[in-house]
Amino acid sequence: MYTVEKSKDNLNILKIKINNKEKYLGSYYNHKRDIDKFIQDIGMIKNKTAIVIYGLLDGEYLLRLSEIKKKDFKIIVFEDNEELMQNIAQDNYYRNLINDERIRVFKYDEKNIEIIFKNELELSNIYNVKFVENKVLYDYKKNEILNIAKELKKFIVQNIINNNTINHFSERWFESFIRNFKYTLNATFFDEIENKFKNKSAIVLSAGPSLERNISLLKECHEKFVIISGGRTLKKLKEIGIKPDFFIMIDGDEIAYDLVKDNLDLNKPLIFCNATNEKIVQNHIGQKIYEPTGIDFIMSVLNKELKTKFGGGSVAHACINTAIHLGCNNIIFIGQDLAYTNNKVHAEFCEAKEQKYKHQEVLENVVSENDIFVNDINGNKIRTSRSLNMFRENIEVIIKQHKDVNFINATEGGAHINGSEVKTLKEVIELYGNSENINKNLELKPTLKKEQKELIINEFEKTMQYLKDIKTKCSKLLEFNEKLKRLYNKNKLFDYDKLAKKMDILEEELKELYLKVPYVKSLIYPIVINVEINPIWNEEDTESESEKFEKLYNKTKFLYSTMKRKTEYALNFIEKEWNVDE
């Protein structure tokens, strides 16, 4: 229960009743001081700042924020009192707040926080987002405030990691896509294996240190379970005489190939995606299953909706999602430590033996001052990295989304995974290994028909002209940018405006072309995004018009010269590597 009163300094203030006691949320005598402190806690608001808040309170705090003149900052507010939300929305006193498109108010629901962040926050905000805790609410809404802060932190970390990954691997992914193309055309698509092992039990192998404890037990039960593995465990499985029923490779890096190159004679289905290292796909002798991910060219040509199952960030998530896709109702994790168990990065037999990768395999070279400690399966603290912890949280999201599946953590070490039942692998075998051997013979055929392949190849060849057009338009925009600078310096404002309008039209045409070539997104996306998020290009209110122009000129020059260079690289690479012969 709440009422709205006027404070002594004539501002709206909430009075709440808790345990038969009435209390003002803030100072009744000097409510302005509360609001001043709130604004002070926010600090400097720059261009593209995003502010996240819990609680509408009396609305006065947001009214003050609405007075800020910057156009391109955003305020996201969570509130769980629907009556309060409605009353503020209908009160003319708050008309400035209500009419301010920068302020977005959402009903608080812990299930929807992540979705709201995805919809409302852009990458450009991620590097300049602030969560502001209103002190007057903390005692009453501590759990809600802490939960929003936790979800925001998780969202920021995940997006920064994703952006860094895209920046690092953009060219590698593009190269893999081109070189994998002919194998993709002749592969079985992932959708074809849906529910092929309905109500069977699956064991998902990861390469965590604890795998050393129990992998040998698979010898006595592997025919009773669907075995799904990443690449690092193939060598050990081969040594103990076991073939996984599916192995999944999504990494495009050279280390991925070096880890599996001696085990690609395994005549079992490989599940791969656009980014998978092409040497793996090329040298694997068994059946190939293709899972479309990202901006998929083939799916766009066929006008099919893309519903990727490989979300989560690692091959472990791909393995888990594959088990779900296959219809398995008991999914057992082994080697899923998600932490530095016994001060190791991987199980010893899963490490790369090449000297050039040793720095990635030794704990001393991997640990960081930013590492954290989480609960292990026994309730003790264990060291992990922020990225491994993010992977754990993403697995927990998968578990929450599939209430009909029984998830069992038989890792026998590592971080605790919420939503999973902790058992030893021996216990799992006793529980689920008494059934008959599973018939694992799958008749997999290429998904695409001859006419579909021809259509896709023709459309790809068309895109070569689009790439050439992108290169031409980038050159033209760079030419216009130089002319624009000369006109600005000569103060020829009429001619300047005419040329600026021509540039706007040309930029729109470039965007349309770019959308017609989805497979170059991995190359061009990082350029566009990094220009958007880089603070050196942001205009500030304190800058002169000439300073603002100089920033715009340099930003435009950098953007289109880089795009032109990437397009030239793409054209040259395709010309050299394009091959779709059967």
C-alpha positions as CSV (number, residue, x, y, z in Angstrom):
1,M,0.0,0.0,0.0
2,Y,1.2,3.5,-0.8
3,T,0.0,7.1,-0.9
4,V,1.4,10.1,-2.6
5,E,1.9,13.2,-0.5
6,K,3.8,16.6,-0.9
7,S,7.1,17.0,0.9
8,K,7.9,20.1,2.7
9,D,9.9,21.3,-0.3
10,N,6.7,20.7,-2.5
11,L,7.7,17.5,-4.3
12,N,5.7,14.3,-4.6
13,I,6.9,11.7,-2.2
14,L,5.7,8.1,-1.5
15,K,4.4,7.0,1.8
16,I,4.2,3.2,2.3
17,K,2.8,1.0,5.0
18,I,4.8,-2.0,6.1
19,N,4.0,-4.1,9.2
20,N,1.4,-1.5,10.3
21,K,4.1,1.2,10.2
22,E,4.1,4.2,7.8
23,K,7.3,5.4,6.3
24,Y,8.2,8.0,3.7
25,L,10.5,6.8,0.9
26,G,12.9,9.7,1.2
27,S,13.2,12.8,3.3
28,Y,9.8,14.4,4.0
29,Y,11.6,17.7,4.8
30,N,14.2,17.8,2.0
31,H,13.2,15.5,-0.8
32,K,15.2,17.5,-3.3
33,R,18.3,16.4,-1.5
34,D,17.4,12.7,-2.1
35,I,17.0,13.4,-5.8
36,D,20.2,15.5,-6.0
37,K,22.0,12.5,-4.5
38,F,20.4,10.1,-7.0
39,I,21.5,12.3,-9.9
40,Q,25.0,12.7,-8.4
41,D,25.3,8.9,-8.1
42,I,24.7,8.5,-11.9
43,G,27.7,10.7,-12.7
44,M,28.4,12.1,-16.1
45,I,25.9,11.2,-18.8
46,K,27.6,11.0,-22.2
47,N,26.2,10.4,-25.6
48,K,24.7,6.9,-25.9
49,T,24.6,6.4,-22.1
50,A,22.0,3.9,-21.0
51,I,20.7,4.1,-17.4
52,V,19.0,1.1,-15.7
53,I,16.8,1.7,-12.7
54,Y,14.6,-0.2,-10.4
55,G,11.5,1.6,-9.1
56,L,9.4,4.5,-10.4
57,L,8.9,5.7,-6.8
58,D,7.2,9.1,-6.8
59,G,8.2,9.9,-10.4
60,E,10.2,12.9,-9.3
61,Y,13.6,11.2,-9.9
62,L,12.6,10.4,-13.5
63,L,11.2,13.9,-14.0
64,R,14.6,15.3,-13.1
65,L,16.3,12.9,-15.6
66,S,13.9,14.0,-18.3
67,E,15.3,17.5,-18.0
68,I,18.6,16.4,-19.4
69,K,18.8,17.7,-22.9
70,K,20.9,14.9,-24.5
71,K,18.9,13.1,-27.2
72,D,20.7,9.8,-27.5
73,F,20.7,8.5,-24.0
74,K,18.2,6.0,-22.7
75,I,16.5,5.2,-19.3
76,I,15.2,1.7,-18.6
77,V,13.0,1.4,-15.6
78,F,11.6,-1.7,-13.9
79,E,8.6,-1.5,-11.6
80,D,6.5,-4.3,-10.1
81,N,3.6,-2.1,-8.8
82,E,1.1,-1.9,-11.7
83,E,-1.2,0.5,-9.8
84,L,1.7,3.0,-9.4
85,M,2.7,2.6,-13.1
86,Q,-0.9,3.3,-14.2
87,N,-1.3,6.3,-11.9
88,I,1.8,8.0,-13.1
89,A,0.9,7.3,-16.7
90,Q,-2.4,9.0,-16.2
91,D,-1.2,12.0,-14.1
92,N,-0.7,15.3,-16.0
93,Y,1.9,16.2,-13.5
94,Y,4.2,13.7,-15.2
95,R,3.5,14.7,-18.8
96,N,7.2,15.5,-19.5
97,L,8.1,12.0,-18.3
98,I,5.3,10.3,-20.2
99,N,6.1,12.1,-23.4
100,D,9.9,11.4,-23.2
101,E,10.7,8.6,-25.7
102,R,14.0,8.1,-24.0
103,I,12.3,6.7,-20.9
104,R,11.1,3.1,-21.1
105,V,9.1,1.6,-18.2
106,F,8.6,-2.2,-17.9
107,K,6.7,-4.4,-15.5
108,Y,9.3,-6.2,-13.4
109,D,9.4,-9.9,-14.1
110,E,12.7,-11.8,-13.5
111,K,11.9,-14.1,-16.5
112,N,11.8,-11.2,-18.9
113,I,14.8,-9.1,-17.8
114,E,17.2,-10.6,-20.3
115,I,14.7,-10.2,-23.1
116,I,14.2,-6.5,-22.3
117,F,17.9,-5.9,-22.3
118,K,18.2,-7.6,-25.7
119,N,15.4,-5.5,-27.1
120,E,16.4,-2.2,-25.5
121,L,20.2,-2.1,-25.3
122,E,22.5,-1.9,-28.4
123,L,26.2,-2.7,-28.4
124,S,26.9,1.0,-28.5
125,N,25.2,1.2,-25.1
126,I,26.9,-1.8,-23.6
127,Y,30.2,0.1,-23.1
128,N,28.4,3.0,-21.4
129,V,25.6,1.5,-19.4
130,K,24.9,2.4,-15.7
131,F,22.8,0.6,-13.1
132,V,21.7,3.1,-10.5
133,E,20.6,1.8,-7.2
134,N,18.1,4.1,-5.5
135,K,19.1,3.9,-1.8
136,V,15.7,4.7,-0.4
137,L,14.3,1.5,-2.0
138,Y,17.1,-0.9,-1.1
139,D,15.8,-2.1,2.2
140,Y,12.4,-3.0,0.7
141,K,13.3,-4.2,-2.7
142,K,16.8,-5.6,-2.2
143,N,16.2,-8.9,-4.0
144,E,14.8,-7.2,-7.1
145,I,17.6,-4.6,-7.2
146,L,20.3,-7.3,-6.9
147,N,18.7,-9.5,-9.5
148,I,18.5,-6.7,-12.1
149,A,22.2,-5.8,-11.3
150,K,23.2,-9.5,-11.7
151,E,21.3,-9.9,-15.0
152,L,22.7,-6.6,-16.4
153,K,26.3,-7.6,-15.5
154,K,25.8,-11.0,-17.2
155,F,24.3,-9.4,-20.3
156,I,27.2,-6.9,-20.6
157,V,29.9,-9.5,-20.2
158,Q,28.2,-11.8,-22.7
159,N,27.9,-9.1,-25.3
160,I,31.5,-7.9,-24.9
161,I,32.8,-11.4,-25.2
162,N,30.6,-11.9,-28.3
163,N,31.8,-8.7,-29.9
164,N,35.5,-9.5,-29.2
165,T,35.0,-13.0,-30.6
166,I,33.4,-11.5,-33.8
167,N,36.3,-9.0,-34.1
168,H,38.9,-11.8,-33.7
169,F,37.4,-14.4,-36.0
170,S,35.6,-12.4,-38.7
171,E,38.0,-13.3,-41.5
172,R,38.5,-16.8,-40.3
173,W,34.7,-17.4,-40.3
174,F,34.4,-16.0,-43.8
175,E,37.1,-18.2,-45.1
176,S,35.6,-21.3,-43.5
177,F,32.2,-20.4,-45.0
178,I,33.6,-20.2,-48.6
179,R,35.7,-23.3,-48.3
180,N,32.9,-25.3,-46.6
181,F,30.3,-24.3,-49.1
182,K,30.4,-27.4,-51.3
183,Y,30.2,-29.7,-48.3
184,T,27.3,-27.8,-47.0
185,L,25.4,-28.2,-50.3
186,N,25.7,-32.0,-49.9
187,A,25.2,-32.4,-46.2
188,T,22.2,-33.5,-44.2
189,F,20.6,-30.5,-42.5
190,F,20.3,-30.6,-38.7
191,D,16.5,-30.5,-38.8
192,E,16.5,-34.0,-40.4
193,I,17.7,-35.6,-37.2
194,E,15.0,-34.2,-34.9
195,N,13.6,-36.8,-32.5
196,K,15.7,-39.6,-34.0
197,F,16.4,-40.9,-30.5
198,K,13.1,-40.0,-28.8
199,N,13.1,-40.8,-25.0
200,K,16.6,-42.2,-25.1
201,S,19.4,-41.2,-22.7
202,A,22.4,-39.2,-23.9
203,I,25.8,-38.7,-22.5
204,V,27.5,-35.4,-23.4
205,L,31.3,-35.4,-23.1
206,S,33.3,-32.3,-22.5
207,A,37.0,-32.0,-21.9
208,G,37.1,-30.7,-18.3
209,P,39.7,-32.0,-15.9
210,S,37.3,-34.4,-14.1
211,L,36.8,-36.4,-17.3
212,E,39.9,-38.3,-16.2
213,R,37.9,-39.8,-13.3
214,N,35.2,-41.6,-15.2
215,I,35.6,-41.8,-19.0
216,S,36.8,-45.4,-18.8
217,L,33.4,-46.4,-17.4
218,L,31.9,-45.7,-20.9
219,K,33.4,-48.9,-22.2
220,E,30.7,-50.9,-20.3
221,C,27.7,-48.8,-21.3
222,H,28.2,-46.9,-24.5
223,E,25.7,-49.0,-26.5
224,K,23.0,-48.1,-23.9
225,F,23.4,-44.3,-24.4
226,V,23.6,-41.8,-27.3
227,I,27.2,-40.5,-27.0
228,I,27.7,-36.9,-28.1
229,S,31.2,-35.4,-28.0
230,G,33.2,-32.3,-28.9
231,G,36.6,-32.7,-30.6
232,R,39.0,-32.7,-27.7
233,T,37.8,-36.1,-26.4
234,L,38.0,-38.1,-29.7
235,K,41.5,-39.3,-29.1
236,K,40.8,-40.8,-25.7
237,L,37.5,-42.3,-26.9
238,K,39.4,-44.0,-29.7
239,E,42.0,-45.3,-27.3
240,I,39.4,-47.0,-25.2
241,G,37.6,-48.4,-28.2
242,I,34.5,-46.1,-28.3
243,K,33.1,-44.2,-31.2
244,P,30.8,-41.3,-30.3
245,D,27.5,-41.4,-32.1
246,F,27.9,-37.7,-33.1
247,F,30.8,-35.4,-32.7
248,I,30.4,-31.7,-33.1
249,M,32.9,-29.1,-34.3
250,I,32.1,-25.4,-34.4
251,D,35.5,-23.8,-33.9
252,G,37.2,-22.3,-37.0
253,D,40.6,-21.8,-35.3
254,E,43.7,-23.9,-36.4
255,I,43.9,-25.5,-32.9
256,A,40.5,-27.1,-33.5
257,Y,41.9,-29.0,-36.5
258,D,45.2,-29.9,-34.8
259,L,43.3,-31.4,-31.9
260,V,41.3,-33.8,-34.2
261,K,43.3,-34.3,-37.3
262,D,44.5,-37.8,-36.4
263,N,41.0,-39.0,-35.6
264,L,39.0,-37.9,-38.6
265,D,38.8,-41.4,-39.9
266,L,36.0,-41.9,-37.5
267,N,33.1,-43.1,-39.6
268,K,30.4,-41.3,-37.5
269,P,28.4,-38.2,-38.3
270,L,30.1,-34.8,-37.9
271,I,27.8,-31.9,-37.0
272,F,29.3,-28.7,-38.3
273,C,28.4,-25.1,-39.1
274,N,29.6,-22.3,-41.4
275,A,32.5,-21.4,-39.1
276,T,33.9,-24.9,-38.6
277,N,37.5,-25.2,-39.6
278,E,37.3,-26.3,-43.3
279,K,40.2,-28.8,-42.8
280,I,38.0,-30.8,-40.4
281,V,35.0,-30.9,-42.8
282,Q,37.2,-31.7,-45.7
283,N,39.1,-34.6,-44.1
284,H,36.3,-36.2,-42.1
285,I,35.3,-39.5,-43.9
286,G,31.8,-40.0,-42.4
287,Q,28.4,-38.4,-42.9
288,K,28.1,-34.7,-42.4
289,I,25.3,-32.8,-40.7
290,Y,25.0,-29.1,-41.2
291,E,23.5,-26.7,-38.6
292,P,22.8,-23.2,-40.0
293,T,23.9,-20.5,-37.7
294,G,24.2,-16.7,-37.8
295,I,23.2,-15.0,-41.1
296,D,23.0,-18.1,-43.2
297,F,23.2,-17.6,-47.0
298,I,21.6,-20.9,-47.9
299,M,18.6,-20.4,-45.6
300,S,18.1,-16.8,-46.9
301,V,18.1,-18.1,-50.6
302,L,15.6,-20.8,-49.7
303,N,13.5,-18.3,-47.8
304,K,13.5,-20.5,-44.7
305,E,13.3,-19.3,-41.1
306,L,16.6,-19.8,-39.2
307,K,16.1,-21.4,-35.8
308,T,19.6,-22.3,-34.7
309,K,20.1,-24.8,-31.9
310,F,23.7,-23.9,-31.3
311,G,23.4,-20.9,-28.9
312,G,25.3,-20.6,-25.7
313,G,28.9,-19.8,-26.7
314,S,30.7,-23.2,-26.7
315,V,30.7,-26.7,-28.3
316,A,29.3,-28.0,-24.9
317,H,26.1,-26.0,-25.5
318,A,25.9,-27.3,-29.1
319,C,26.3,-30.9,-27.7
320,I,23.5,-30.4,-25.1
321,N,21.2,-28.7,-27.6
322,T,21.8,-31.6,-30.0
323,A,20.8,-34.1,-27.4
324,I,17.6,-32.2,-26.8
325,H,17.0,-31.9,-30.6
326,L,17.4,-35.7,-30.9
327,G,14.6,-36.1,-28.4
328,C,16.7,-37.5,-25.5
329,N,14.9,-37.2,-22.2
330,N,17.8,-37.9,-19.9
331,I,21.0,-35.9,-20.6
332,I,24.1,-36.7,-18.6
333,F,27.1,-34.4,-18.4
334,I,30.6,-35.7,-17.9
335,G,33.8,-33.6,-18.1
336,Q,31.6,-30.5,-17.7
337,D,33.7,-28.8,-15.0
338,L,33.3,-25.2,-16.1
339,A,36.1,-24.5,-13.6
340,Y,39.8,-25.2,-12.9
341,T,39.4,-28.5,-11.1
342,N,42.7,-29.7,-9.5
343,N,44.2,-26.5,-11.0
344,K,43.8,-27.8,-14.6
345,V,42.3,-26.3,-17.7
346,H,41.4,-29.6,-19.4
347,A,41.7,-33.3,-18.8
348,E,45.4,-34.1,-19.5
349,F,44.6,-36.4,-22.5
350,C,42.5,-33.6,-24.1
351,E,45.3,-31.1,-24.2
352,A,46.9,-30.0,-27.4
353,K,50.4,-31.5,-27.8
354,E,51.8,-28.9,-30.2
355,Q,54.1,-26.5,-28.5
356,K,52.5,-23.4,-30.1
357,Y,49.3,-24.0,-28.1
358,K,50.9,-24.8,-24.8
359,H,50.3,-21.3,-23.4
360,Q,46.5,-21.9,-23.8
361,E,46.7,-25.2,-21.9
362,V,48.7,-24.3,-18.8
363,L,46.7,-22.9,-15.9
364,E,49.3,-20.2,-15.0
365,N,48.9,-18.7,-18.4
366,V,45.1,-18.8,-18.3
367,V,44.2,-17.6,-14.8
368,S,43.4,-13.9,-14.3
369,E,42.9,-11.5,-11.5
370,N,39.4,-11.2,-12.9
371,D,38.6,-14.8,-12.2
372,I,35.9,-15.6,-9.6
373,F,35.1,-18.4,-7.2
374,V,31.8,-20.3,-7.4
375,N,30.2,-23.2,-5.6
376,D,31.4,-26.6,-6.8
377,I,29.3,-29.8,-6.8
378,N,30.0,-30.3,-3.1
379,G,29.3,-26.8,-2.0
380,N,32.9,-25.7,-1.7
381,K,34.5,-22.8,-3.5
382,I,36.3,-23.4,-6.8
383,R,38.1,-21.0,-9.1
384,T,36.7,-20.3,-12.6
385,S,36.9,-17.7,-15.3
386,R,34.2,-15.2,-16.1
387,S,33.8,-16.7,-19.6
388,L,33.5,-20.3,-18.1
389,N,31.0,-19.0,-15.6
390,M,29.0,-17.4,-18.4
391,F,29.0,-20.8,-20.1
392,R,27.7,-22.3,-16.9
393,E,24.9,-19.8,-16.6
394,N,24.0,-20.4,-20.3
395,I,23.6,-24.1,-19.6
396,E,21.4,-23.2,-16.7
397,V,19.2,-21.2,-19.1
398,I,18.9,-24.2,-21.4
399,I,17.9,-26.4,-18.4
400,K,15.2,-23.9,-17.4
401,Q,13.8,-23.9,-20.9
402,H,13.4,-27.7,-21.0
403,K,11.4,-28.7,-17.9
404,D,10.5,-32.0,-19.6
405,V,14.2,-33.2,-19.8
406,N,16.1,-34.7,-16.9
407,F,19.6,-33.2,-16.6
408,I,22.2,-35.0,-14.6
409,N,25.7,-33.8,-13.8
410,A,27.9,-36.8,-13.6
411,T,31.1,-34.8,-14.0
412,E,32.3,-35.7,-10.5
413,G,33.9,-32.4,-10.0
414,G,33.8,-28.8,-11.1
415,A,31.2,-26.0,-10.7
416,H,27.7,-26.8,-9.6
417,I,25.1,-26.4,-12.5
418,N,21.8,-25.2,-11.1
419,G,18.9,-27.3,-12.3
420,S,21.0,-30.5,-12.7
421,E,21.0,-33.5,-10.4
422,V,24.5,-34.5,-9.2
423,K,25.3,-38.2,-9.5
424,T,28.4,-40.3,-10.2
425,L,28.6,-41.8,-13.6
426,K,28.5,-45.3,-12.0
427,E,25.1,-44.3,-10.4
428,V,23.9,-43.1,-13.8
429,I,24.8,-46.4,-15.5
430,E,23.0,-48.3,-12.8
431,L,19.9,-46.1,-13.3
432,Y,19.7,-45.8,-17.0
433,G,22.1,-48.4,-18.4
434,N,19.8,-51.4,-18.0
435,S,17.8,-50.9,-21.2
436,E,18.4,-52.7,-24.5
437,N,21.2,-51.5,-26.8
438,I,20.1,-48.5,-28.8
439,N,19.8,-49.0,-32.6
440,K,22.1,-46.2,-33.8
441,N,22.0,-46.8,-37.5
442,L,20.8,-43.6,-39.2
443,E,20.2,-43.4,-42.9
444,L,21.3,-39.8,-43.6
445,K,20.8,-38.4,-47.1
446,P,21.7,-34.9,-48.5
447,T,18.8,-32.5,-47.7
448,L,19.1,-30.3,-50.8
449,K,17.6,-31.3,-54.1
450,K,19.5,-30.8,-57.4
451,E,17.4,-27.7,-58.3
452,Q,17.9,-26.2,-54.9
453,K,21.6,-26.5,-55.2
454,E,21.5,-24.9,-58.6
455,L,19.4,-22.0,-57.3
456,I,21.8,-21.4,-54.4
457,I,24.9,-21.5,-56.6
458,N,23.3,-19.1,-59.1
459,E,22.3,-16.7,-56.3
460,F,25.8,-16.8,-54.8
461,E,27.4,-15.9,-58.2
462,K,25.0,-13.0,-58.4
463,T,26.3,-11.7,-55.1
464,M,29.8,-11.3,-56.7
465,Q,28.3,-8.3,-58.6
466,Y,26.8,-6.9,-55.4
467,L,30.2,-7.0,-53.8
468,K,31.7,-5.1,-56.7
469,D,28.9,-2.6,-56.4
470,I,29.7,-2.2,-52.6
471,K,33.3,-1.5,-53.5
472,T,32.3,1.1,-56.1
473,K,29.9,2.9,-53.7
474,C,32.5,2.9,-50.9
475,S,35.0,4.6,-53.4
476,K,32.3,7.2,-54.3
477,L,31.5,7.9,-50.7
478,L,35.2,8.5,-49.9
479,E,35.4,10.8,-52.9
480,F,32.3,12.8,-51.8
481,N,33.7,12.9,-48.2
482,E,36.9,14.7,-49.5
483,K,34.7,17.1,-51.6
484,L,32.6,17.8,-48.5
485,K,35.6,18.8,-46.5
486,R,36.7,21.2,-49.2
487,L,33.3,22.8,-49.4
488,Y,33.1,23.1,-45.6
489,N,36.5,24.8,-45.4
490,K,35.4,27.2,-48.1
491,N,32.1,27.9,-46.3
492,K,30.1,26.9,-49.4
493,L,27.1,25.8,-47.3
494,F,24.6,25.5,-50.2
495,D,26.8,23.2,-52.2
496,Y,27.7,21.4,-48.9
497,D,24.1,20.6,-48.2
498,K,23.5,19.4,-51.7
499,L,26.4,17.0,-51.5
500,A,25.5,15.8,-48.0
501,K,22.1,14.8,-49.3
502,K,23.7,12.9,-52.2
503,M,25.8,11.1,-49.6
504,D,22.8,10.2,-47.5
505,I,21.1,8.6,-50.6
506,L,24.3,6.7,-51.5
507,E,24.6,5.4,-47.9
508,E,21.1,4.0,-48.1
509,E,21.9,2.3,-51.4
510,L,25.0,0.8,-49.8
511,K,22.9,-0.6,-46.8
512,E,20.5,-2.2,-49.3
513,L,23.4,-3.8,-51.1
514,Y,25.0,-5.0,-47.9
515,L,21.7,-6.8,-46.9
516,K,21.8,-8.7,-50.3
517,V,25.2,-10.3,-49.3
518,P,24.5,-11.8,-45.9
519,Y,27.7,-13.9,-45.8
520,V,29.9,-10.8,-45.7
521,K,28.3,-9.7,-42.4
522,S,31.1,-11.4,-40.4
523,L,33.5,-9.1,-42.3
524,I,31.6,-5.8,-42.4
525,Y,29.6,-6.0,-39.1
526,P,32.7,-5.5,-36.9
527,I,33.6,-2.4,-38.8
528,V,30.2,-0.8,-38.5
529,I,29.8,-1.7,-34.9
530,N,33.2,-0.6,-33.8
531,V,32.7,2.7,-35.4
532,E,29.4,3.1,-33.5
533,I,30.9,2.1,-30.1
534,N,34.2,3.9,-30.4
535,P,34.1,7.0,-28.2
536,I,36.6,8.9,-30.4
537,W,33.8,9.4,-33.0
538,N,31.1,10.6,-30.5
539,E,30.2,14.2,-30.7
540,E,30.1,16.1,-27.5
541,D,28.0,19.1,-26.6
542,T,31.1,21.1,-25.6
543,E,32.7,20.8,-29.1
544,S,32.7,23.5,-31.7
545,E,31.0,22.9,-35.1
546,S,34.4,22.6,-36.8
547,E,35.5,20.0,-34.3
548,K,32.2,18.1,-34.8
549,F,32.7,18.2,-38.6
550,E,36.3,17.0,-38.3
551,K,35.1,14.0,-36.3
552,L,32.4,13.2,-38.9
553,Y,34.9,13.5,-41.7
554,N,37.4,11.1,-40.0
555,K,34.7,8.7,-39.0
556,T,33.3,8.5,-42.6
557,K,36.8,8.1,-44.1
558,F,37.7,5.3,-41.7
559,L,34.4,3.5,-42.2
560,Y,34.3,3.4,-46.0
561,S,38.0,2.9,-46.5
562,T,37.9,-0.1,-44.2
563,M,34.7,-1.5,-45.8
564,K,36.3,-1.1,-49.3
565,R,39.4,-2.9,-48.1
566,K,37.3,-5.8,-46.6
567,T,35.2,-6.0,-49.8
568,E,38.4,-6.2,-52.0
569,Y,39.7,-9.0,-49.7
570,A,36.4,-10.9,-50.0
571,L,36.3,-10.7,-53.8
572,N,39.9,-11.8,-54.1
573,F,39.4,-14.7,-51.7
574,I,36.3,-16.0,-53.4
575,E,37.9,-15.8,-56.8
576,K,40.8,-17.9,-55.5
577,E,38.9,-20.4,-53.4
578,W,35.3,-20.7,-54.8
579,N,34.7,-24.3,-55.8
580,V,31.4,-26.2,-55.7
581,D,32.3,-29.2,-57.9
582,E,30.8,-32.4,-56.6
